Structure formats: C-alpha cells, structure tokens
Amino acid sequence: MITKDITLIKLIQEYPEAAAKLKEMGMSCAVCMGAASETLEDGIKAHGLNLEETLKILNEVLKKDEE
C-alpha cells in the first residue's frame, strides 16, 4: 500500500506503475530533483493535487496490477 509518507524516490523504485500514473497526472517524479528527499505528500501538495484522491488512485493502480 502506498502512503503519503513514502519518499518519491522509493515510490519510483518500488512502484514504477504508480510513478507512471503520477506522470499522467502531471508529476514527472523521475526527473525531479526533489524526488530524492521529498515525500509523496510533499510532491502532491506542490502540484496542487488532492492528497486523498491521489493516494486512492495510486493504490487502485497497484490493485489492478496484482489482478
């Protein structure tokens, strides 16, 4: 499960499908210098996205990937 406290770099490494979804939503985490130190919550806020909605979408992507 992806939480708001995961660092962006860890998300990119462990959940590439979620990182791809973030890119679709306007967050190019893989090329951002902040990815090394920021949390997912930091990135979501910086991009003006809704935290709870984004977490729900990312975890749905993981769930679909498991099926």
N, C-alpha and C positions, 0 to 999 in steps of 0.2 A: 504494500500500500504506500502510495506517495503522500507525504505530509508537507505542510508549509515549511518545516524546518530543514528539509533536505537541501544540501548545497546544490547549486546549479551544475557544478562540475560532476558531482556524484550522480545526479539525475541523468545527465548526458551519457555517462559511462554505463550506468546500470539499467537505464530505461530508454534506449535510443528511440523507441516508438513514441514515447511521451515527448521526447525532445523534438521529434518531427512534428508532432501535434502543436507544440508551442510555436514552432516556426510558422505553421499555418496561421496561428493566431497573432503573428507579428512579433514574436520574441525569438530572435536569432541567437540563442544562448551559446551555440557552439563557436561563434566568432566574437563574442563579447568578452572584454577584459574583466568585467565584473563576475563572470561565471566562476572564477577561481575562489572567490571569497563570499559572494552573496548567496543568500538562501532563496528558495523558490518564492517565498513570500516577498522578499525584497524586490525581486525581478517583476513579479506580478504587479506590485504597487507602482513601481517605476514606469510600467507600461499602461497603467490606468485600467487594468483588468480587475474583475471581481474575484476575490480570493476563493470563496467557497465554490463558486460556479466553475472556476478553472480547475480546482482540485477534483471536483466531481467529473469533469470531462476527462482529465488525465487518468483517473482511476478506472473510468469506463473503457478507455483505450487499453489499459492493461488487462482488464477483464475479458475484452473481446479477443485479445492476443492469446489468452490462455485457453480459449474455447476451441 
